[in-house]
Amino acid sequence: MSEEQKNLFYSIIKDAYKHGVESEKVTVASLLDEITEKLELIIDKRELADK
């Protein structure tokens, strides 16, 4: 995993945790939902860029 990928991954986790703390609902499921949502957005952007 490149340094850029690691930084992106950690920032996604940090943002998901921060969002959970703000909404007072920090659970494994809520963190995974947030992470999945952000990864899907990144994948969609990359697919569009590849076209």
N, C-alpha and C positions, 0 to 999 in steps of 0.2 A: 504494500500500500504506500503510495507516495505521500510526501509530507502535506501536499495540498488536500489530498483525500482525507487524511487523518484530521486536519484542521476543520474541514467541512463537516465530517462526522461528529467531532466533538462540539462544534457550534450548534449542530442540529439537536444534539442531546441536551446541551445547556439551554437552548431556547425552549425545548419541550418541557424541561424541568421548571424553568422560570414561569412559563405559562400555567403549569399545574399548580405552582405555589400561589400565583396570583388568583387563580380560581378556587384555591383551597381544595383541590382534588388531585393530589399527587398519588397515583397508583401505577403499578406496572402497566396495566392496560391503557391508562390514559397517556402514559409516556410513549408506549408503543404506537398508539393511534397517531399521536403528534409526529413521531419520527417517520412513520409510514406515509403520512400526508405530505411531509416535506420532501421525502425521497421521491414520491410520485411526481411532485412538481418539478424536481430536478430532472428526472427521467424524461418527462414530457418536453421540457425545454431543450434537452439534448437531442431528442428525436426530431423536433422542429428544426433545430440548427443543422442536422444532418441532411435534411431534405433540400 
